[in-house]
Amino acid sequence: MRRSIRRYGLVAVAGVAALTLLAGCAAPGGDAADAEPVTLGDGEPGPAEDTEITVAIPFPDITMYSMYVLATDLGYYEEEGLTVEVITADNVTAAVASGSADLGVESTGTVIEAIRGGVEVDLVGGHYCRQNFDFAAQQGITEVEDLEGTSIVLAGTPGDPAEFQRKLVLKEEGWDLDTVQTEVVYPGPGSESWTEFFVNDRISMQPFYADDLPALEEHGANVIVESLRNWANDVQVAGSGWVAENPNTLVRFLRATLKATDYMTAPAPGEFPENVDSVLDIYEANDFDVEPLRGSDSVWVLDGHLACQNLYFGTEAWDTTIETQQLEPIEFDTAQLVYLEKAQELLGLDNEGPATLPYP
């Protein structure tokens, strides 16, 4: 099961090079406003306009959203003069667009479709720049032909564009589902419900995550595919109006989050995290059960293999999402990333895409 994450407060202070840009503003109530120039001074950013920030995440998971916990407990947000609260929201994009949250983490395809639909949100940075695609099948299933006439899971809910990505990866790994007749079922958004179907022999195949593996192994599942792709899993978004009114806050928030991501992934993504004990101590101090993670020798113990230290996002990631999720093409507005790029610059980082990593 995924680990629960409770609401918690954070606090934070720090800067960026000269920048003047034209930002499309939205009034607090979501009404469009005239574009106004937003100017950031040379060097360090000015004081944070909004010092109390709410970040929405889609579901509880301590490892997936750990950079916000770490940035709080390590004092990075406090250094920036910020207080941050993390909440869960059924629809992160809607929460951000409505002002219920200032920033949020949402799947890349969902954000693309929201922007296409005119929702007043900006894509302000990456979150996870890679995805792992792991699939388990019932005992005795060793090739795609063995799935004939069975029920399988590719996504938790109908219409989830991740279904297309998973089907594509399976095909590339020798499991072309178009060559067999299967029934695709949708047990619900959480992978724990997929695993429940699996261990009760109601499905023959499912995607899985690291925390599903113990139950699958106990059931005797056959892991048929393990693959890592440089495809953006999710991104950070903010309300367009909030961005226009809080440029210094956004730069400061992103800089602190970059520091926390670097701490989590040190020495580098794809290598065993050197700060693992410190990170797990912070999780435990925030009332999270970390016992299953203690003593693990896996490089993915903190999900660091999925993260880019620079919180990368760019046109290539945008276009790859559209292609692999079979979305209608739409051009990416690179101006949205100006705050991320300045935060990166202050820390001596660039916005280069992820390096290819071997599967952990």
C-alpha positions in Angstrom: 0.0 0.0 0.0 1.1 3.6 -0.5 2.2 5.3 2.6 0.0 8.0 4.0 1.1 11.6 4.1 -0.4 14.0 6.5 -0.9 17.8 6.1 2.0 19.6 7.5 3.3 23.1 7.7 6.7 24.3 6.5 8.7 27.5 6.6 11.4 29.2 4.4 14.5 32.6 2.4 17.0 33.2 -1.0 17.5 34.8 -5.2 17.9 35.4 -9.2 19.4 37.3 -12.1 17.8 40.2 -14.0 14.7 39.3 -15.9 11.7 41.2 -17.4 9.0 39.1 -19.0 5.5 39.5 -20.2 3.3 37.3 -18.0 -0.3 36.6 -18.8 -2.2 37.4 -15.6 -5.4 36.0 -14.1 -7.3 37.7 -11.4 -7.5 35.8 -8.1 -11.0 34.7 -9.0 -9.7 33.1 -12.2 -10.8 35.9 -14.5 -8.3 36.7 -17.2 -6.5 40.1 -16.8 -4.4 42.1 -19.2 -0.8 41.0 -19.6 1.6 43.0 -17.4 5.4 43.1 -17.3 6.9 41.3 -14.3 10.4 42.3 -13.4 12.9 40.5 -11.3 15.9 42.5 -10.2 19.6 41.6 -10.7 21.1 39.1 -8.3 19.0 37.8 -5.5 15.2 38.0 -5.9 13.3 40.5 -3.9 11.3 39.6 -0.8 8.7 37.0 -1.3 5.3 38.5 -2.1 3.3 35.6 -0.7 5.1 34.0 2.2 2.5 31.3 3.0 2.2 28.8 0.2 -0.1 25.8 -0.3 1.1 22.9 -2.5 -1.4 20.3 -3.6 -0.5 16.7 -4.3 -2.8 14.1 -5.9 -2.4 11.3 -3.4 -0.4 10.4 -0.3 3.1 9.1 -1.0 6.1 10.0 1.2 8.8 9.1 -1.3 7.2 10.6 -4.4 6.6 14.0 -2.8 9.5 13.9 -0.3 11.3 17.0 -1.6 8.7 19.2 0.1 9.1 17.4 3.4 12.9 17.7 3.1 12.9 21.3 2.1 11.0 22.1 5.2 13.0 20.0 7.7 16.3 21.0 6.2 15.4 24.7 6.5 15.5 25.5 2.8 12.0 27.1 2.7 12.8 28.9 6.0 15.9 30.4 4.4 13.7 31.7 1.6 11.2 33.3 4.0 8.4 30.9 3.1 6.0 28.8 5.0 4.7 25.8 3.0 1.7 23.6 3.6 1.1 20.4 1.6 -2.4 19.1 1.1 -4.0 16.4 -1.0 -6.5 17.2 -3.7 -8.7 15.0 -5.8 -8.1 17.3 -8.8 -4.8 19.2 -8.4 -5.2 21.3 -11.5 -8.6 22.4 -10.5 -7.3 23.2 -7.0 -4.5 25.3 -8.4 -6.7 27.1 -11.0 -9.3 27.9 -8.4 -6.8 29.3 -5.9 -7.4 26.5 -3.3 -3.7 25.8 -3.7 -0.9 28.0 -5.0 1.1 25.3 -6.6 0.6 21.6 -7.2 2.0 18.4 -8.7 0.0 16.8 -11.5 0.6 14.3 -14.3 2.1 15.8 -17.4 -0.6 14.7 -19.8 -3.3 16.1 -17.5 -1.6 19.4 -17.4 -1.2 19.5 -21.2 -4.9 18.9 -21.6 -5.8 21.5 -19.0 -3.7 24.1 -20.7 -5.3 23.1 -24.1 -8.7 23.6 -22.5 -7.8 27.1 -21.3 -7.4 26.4 -17.6 -5.4 29.3 -16.0 -2.4 27.3 -14.9 1.3 27.6 -15.8 3.7 24.7 -16.0 6.5 26.1 -13.8 8.9 23.1 -13.4 9.4 19.4 -13.6 8.9 17.0 -10.7 9.9 13.5 -11.9 11.6 13.4 -15.2 11.6 9.6 -15.6 9.1 6.8 -15.3 9.6 3.2 -14.4 7.3 0.8 -16.2 7.0 -2.5 -14.2 4.5 -5.3 -15.0 3.6 -8.5 -13.2 1.8 -11.5 -14.5 0.3 -14.5 -12.9 2.3 -17.7 -12.5 2.7 -19.6 -15.7 2.3 -16.5 -17.9 5.6 -16.1 -19.8 4.6 -14.7 -23.1 2.0 -12.4 -24.5 0.0 -15.3 -26.0 -0.7 -16.5 -22.5 -2.8 -13.4 -21.9 -5.4 -14.5 -24.5 -8.9 -14.3 -23.1 -7.9 -12.9 -19.7 -8.5 -9.6 -17.9 -5.7 -7.2 -17.4 -5.1 -3.7 -15.9 -3.3 -0.9 -17.7 -4.6 2.0 -15.7 -6.8 2.6 -12.8 -9.5 4.7 -14.5 -10.8 4.9 -18.1 -9.3 7.7 -20.1 -6.0 7.7 -18.2 -3.4 8.6 -20.9 -0.8 6.5 -19.0 -2.6 3.5 -20.5 -1.2 4.4 -23.9 2.3 4.7 -22.5 2.1 1.4 -20.7 0.8 -0.4 -23.8 3.7 1.1 -25.8 6.3 0.0 -23.4 4.9 -3.5 -23.3 5.0 -3.7 -27.1 8.6 -2.4 -27.1 9.5 -5.1 -24.6 7.9 -7.9 -26.6 4.4 -8.0 -25.1 2.3 -6.5 -28.0 -1.3 -6.5 -26.6 -2.7 -5.9 -30.1 -1.9 -9.5 -30.9 -4.2 -11.0 -28.3 -7.8 -10.6 -27.1 -7.9 -9.3 -23.5 -10.4 -7.4 -21.4 -9.0 -4.2 -19.9 -10.5 -3.5 -16.5 -10.2 -0.4 -14.2 -10.1 -1.3 -10.5 -9.5 2.3 -9.3 -6.7 4.9 -9.3 -4.5 3.4 -6.5 -2.1 0.6 -7.4 -3.0 -1.1 -4.1 -6.5 -1.9 -5.7 -4.8 -3.4 -8.8 -2.8 -5.6 -6.5 -5.9 -6.7 -4.6 -7.4 -7.8 -7.9 -4.2 -9.6 -8.8 -3.8 -11.6 -5.6 -7.4 -12.6 -5.8 -6.8 -13.9 -9.3 -9.2 -11.5 -10.9 -6.7 -10.2 -13.4 -3.7 -11.8 -15.2 -1.4 -8.8 -15.5 -0.9 -5.3 -13.9 1.5 -2.5 -13.7 3.1 -2.1 -10.3 5.2 0.1 -8.1 7.9 -0.7 -5.6 5.5 -0.8 -2.6 3.3 -3.3 -4.4 6.1 -5.8 -5.0 6.1 -7.6 -1.6 2.4 -8.6 -2.0 3.0 -9.7 -5.6 6.1 -11.7 -4.7 4.2 -13.4 -1.8 1.5 -14.4 -4.4 4.1 -15.8 -6.7 3.8 -13.2 -9.4 6.0 -13.3 -12.5 7.7 -9.9 -13.1 7.6 -9.8 -16.9 8.9 -6.3 -17.6 11.1 -3.8 -15.8 11.9 -0.7 -17.8 12.9 2.9 -17.2 12.1 5.7 -19.6 13.1 9.3 -19.8 9.5 10.4 -20.0 8.2 13.2 -17.7 5.9 11.5 -15.1 4.5 14.7 -13.6 5.2 18.4 -13.3 4.7 21.4 -11.0 2.0 23.9 -11.9 0.9 27.2 -10.5 -2.1 29.4 -11.0 -1.4 31.9 -13.8 -2.6 34.8 -11.8 -0.6 33.7 -8.7 2.6 33.4 -10.8 2.2 37.0 -12.2 1.7 38.4 -8.7 4.4 36.4 -6.9 7.5 36.1 -9.1 10.0 36.4 -6.3 8.0 33.9 -4.2 8.1 31.4 -7.1 11.8 31.7 -7.7 12.5 31.3 -4.0 10.2 28.3 -3.7 11.8 26.6 -6.7 15.3 27.2 -5.4 14.5 25.7 -2.1 12.9 22.7 -3.8 15.9 22.3 -6.1 18.1 22.1 -3.0 15.9 19.4 -1.4 15.9 17.4 -4.6 19.7 17.6 -4.8 19.9 16.4 -1.2 17.6 13.5 -1.9 19.4 12.4 -5.1 23.1 12.9 -4.0 25.5 11.9 -5.3 23.5 11.5 -8.5 20.3 10.0 -9.8 20.8 6.3 -10.4 23.3 5.9 -7.6 22.7 4.8 -4.1 21.6 7.9 -2.1 24.4 9.0 0.3 21.9 10.8 2.5 19.5 7.9 2.9 19.7 7.6 6.6 19.2 11.3 7.1 16.3 11.4 4.8 14.6 8.4 6.4 15.1 10.0 9.8 13.3 13.1 8.5 10.4 11.0 7.2 10.2 9.2 10.5 10.2 12.5 12.5 7.2 13.4 10.3 5.2 10.3 11.5 5.9 8.2 8.4 6.5 4.5 8.6 10.0 4.0 7.1 10.8 0.6 8.5 10.3 -1.2 5.1 12.9 1.2 3.7 15.5 0.8 6.4 18.5 -1.3 5.2 17.4 -1.4 1.6 20.3 -1.5 -0.8 18.2 -0.5 -3.8 19.1 2.8 -5.6 15.4 3.5 -5.8 14.8 3.4 -2.0 14.0 7.2 -2.2 12.7 7.2 -5.8 15.8 9.2 -6.6 16.3 7.4 -9.9 13.1 9.0 -11.2 14.2 12.6 -10.4 16.4 15.1 -12.2 18.4 17.2 -9.8 17.6 20.3 -11.9 13.8 19.6 -11.9 14.1 19.5 -15.7 11.2 20.2 -18.0 11.3 21.4 -21.6 9.9 21.2 -25.1 11.3 17.7 -25.6 9.5 16.4 -22.5 6.3 18.1 -23.6 6.4 16.6 -27.1 7.3 13.2 -25.8 4.3 13.2 -23.5 2.0 14.1 -26.4 3.5 11.4 -28.6 3.5 8.6 -26.1 0.1 9.4 -24.6 -1.4 10.0 -28.1 -2.6 13.5 -27.3 -3.4 16.1 -29.9 -0.4 18.3 -30.6 -0.1 21.7 -28.9 2.9 24.0 -28.8 4.7 24.4 -25.5 5.1 28.0 -24.1 8.7 28.0 -22.9 8.2 31.3 -21.2 6.5 29.4 -18.3 9.9 28.0 -17.3 11.6 31.4 -16.8 11.4 31.2 -13.0 12.7 27.6 -12.9 15.6 28.6 -15.2 16.5 31.5 -13.0 16.4 29.4 -9.8 18.6 26.9 -11.6 21.0 29.6 -12.6 21.4 30.8 -9.1 22.4 27.3 -8.0 24.8 26.8 -11.0 22.5 24.4 -12.8 21.2 24.3 -16.3 17.9 22.9 -17.7 19.4 19.9 -19.6 17.3 16.8 -20.0 17.8 13.6 -18.1 20.6 11.2 -18.7 19.7 7.7 -19.6 20.0 5.4 -16.6 20.1 1.6 -16.4 17.1 0.0 -14.7 17.9 0.0 -10.9 
